[in-house]
Amino acid sequence: MSPKDIVITSALRTPFTKALKGGLARTPPSVLLTHVLKATPDSMKPHIQEIYVGNSAGHTFTDVLGECGFPKATQISTISHSRLSSAIPTTLLATSIRTGAATCGIVAGVESATKDYARKHFSPPRQVLGVSAKQEKGYGDHSYAAAVKAFEDRFWADMTIPVATHAELNLDADTGEVVGKTEEEGHGRAVTEDDWLRTEREDGMHEAKRGEEDVDEGYVAKPADGAAAVVFMTRDKAAEVGVRPIGQLIDSEVVEGIDEVLDMIRDAGITKDDVDVWEIHESSASEVIDLMHKLHVSPTTVNPNGGALALGDPPGAAGARLLGSVLASLRDIDGKYGVVLIP
């Protein structure tokens, strides 16, 4: 261990709920981000120097700092990219800490797919040829079942911060329609993960028009609303603050192809077989299946507690959510090494 190791000291998120009809549909992205940043432990807030926020829609969030209790000198930047808005923030903050520009910062992400649904900021999931419909369905069912079990076991309870909103779900409606409550009536019930998982999973197979042809899109993650935030600092800074690390970041890079992923793992001094958990972003079932085959890894080590196919996908928040997920999954099995991949 080195005093300059980059460690993780907090990983929190809101529930992720369905775009347009979920419990967070009426909550603006700035409110979602404020909610998860305010939940950052107070002991860490005075030391936060940089915050990188993934947001595919490109919103800016400079106004949230004062309300969240961070120092006035804290810098906050939005990273907007069609596919990598949730991955680039980790690499940027890691580089800043390694070069000594900062000793403590936050990687965050937020998306209101409801608010920005019509803006077409979201990159369509990549579909991989050669993956059968049966394979996609099998993986989709696996992801959903794993997420439901994790929810029932309260696997995410210590890192998920419920959000009280001015709306509540109509629990008698199969569609999960939102029923509004007036401002005078105060907040509705706290929105939890159950707002996504409480109804039977809809069949992900559907047809979409592309030009003149009908194209089968397969099992893809549905747009969702939510936010996540992960605190990073050097090991000696964590000792100074008096907080116990919950994980260590070995490396973070934007790479191309499986070979570069395997090179990163080797550069870390471990082998592919040493990896206990692979958290692969489930933008589509076919993409995850393809990566599992190329990596030659056991399906039991991939997204063991479900992923975006079950939880929904706020694109800008995916990276921070996956960082929290891999730490929780490693803790659950007493594992040592995990890899997060965002295709």
Secondary structure, DSSP 8 states (H G I E B T S, - for coil): --TT-EEEEEEEE---EETTTSTTTTS-HHHHHHHHHHTS-TTTGGG--EEEEE-TT----GGGHHHHT--TT-EEEEE--TTTTTTHHHHHHHHHHHTTS-SEEEEEEEEETTTTGGGT-S------TT--HHHHHHHHHHHHHHHHHHHHTTTTTTTB--EE-SEEE-TT-TT--EEE--GGG----EE-THHHHSS-------EEEETTEEEE--SB--BEEEEEEEEEEEHHHHHHHT---SEEE-------HHHHHHHHHHHTT--GGG--EEEE--SBHHHHHHHHHHHT--GGGBSTT--HHHH-B-GGGHHHHHHHHHHHHHHHHT---EEEE--
